Amino acid sequence: MSVNLSSNLLRTFQQLAEVKPTAQPQQAAQQVGLPEEKVVSQVEGAPTPVQTEQASDAFAAVEALNQAWANRFQPVSGAAAQDLGVPGTLANAPQAPEIGGWDTAAADPEVVKQTNQNDCGAAVAVMLGKEIGTSKAQPTSDKEKMAALESRFTQGQGTSPHELSNMLANQGTKVTQTSSKLDTKALDDALARGAKGAVMVDSCLVDPTTKPGETGRAHWVSVEGKDDQGRYLLKDPSTGSKVPVDAQRLADSVEISWNQHQGGGQMIVESAQGMSEAQAAAEGGQKAVALGNTDGGGSRAMSNFGRESS
């Protein structure tokens, strides 16, 4: 009987069972892990029953070797690349989050919608001002407030962290803490005491037009709380939607923003009651430096823009 082995298996078997012609049977057996009586020192002519059985045992040995490798790495299947000795840098990780993966993000009347592809920062400032500042008491519409903020504090190409801090101060709020990465403890503590968050992310996090593997633009969203599953509730001005996102996904998008756009991070935003706009702007501006100087714009879903927020 002959045994046909694939070329890959033959090479593996040859590596496992390579024996010098002068080796004694006992030594050869030790090399391949087989009983001494199943080792032949030379093959001539048609395979003997012993040789056939040896081939079968070698196949089993290969299978056992594969299983051993699988078992070896099973306990660390969820380990980070650094834990396995694989270099991990922002140049190659993390990848853009998988598109979708959130609940249906329907339009929400509480979300202030941006009116062009660059004014997400102004939308976030108005939104947070309405929730914890003085924006609600201002007589003009959201659209007029956003236009005034963008005209006064930006060049129309987006909103930098420092510019957003100034906008927030104008809307009766202040930046009290910042981080270039997602700081879940600081964010959770802030939400628990009634404060809010403003986060610069890569718009791939919330942009429904992003394709797998793509990144978007630096983009501002607000964080208003958490749902009953522990996900952060983001208000996305690009789509006018409230989007639940888990912490890891949000953290990855902040890192992608730094990698792709050289800016990103979170601001803790609280009421500036009792402070002048100038005081709030000065204090917040110093803290905003940690987020870089990148202008946050919007997603590429430009068909969503142009409709006034209520």
Buried (B, 14 or more C-beta within 10 A) or exposed (E): EEEEBEEEBEEBBEEBBEBEEEBEBEEBBEBBEBEEEBBBEEEEEEBEEEBBBBBEBBBEBBEEEEEEEEEEEEEEEEEEEEEEEEEEEEEEBBEBBEBEEBEEBEEBEEBBBBBBBBBBBBBBBBBBBBBBBBBEEBEEEBBEBBBBBBEEBBEEEBBBBBBBBBBBBBBBBBBBBBBBEBBBEBBBEBBEEEBBBBBBBBBBBBBBBBEEEEBBBBBBBBBBBBEEEEBBBBBBBBBBBBBBBBBEBBBBBBBBBBBBBEBBBBBBBBBBEEBEBEEBBBBBBEBBEBBBEBBBBBBBBEEBBEEEBE
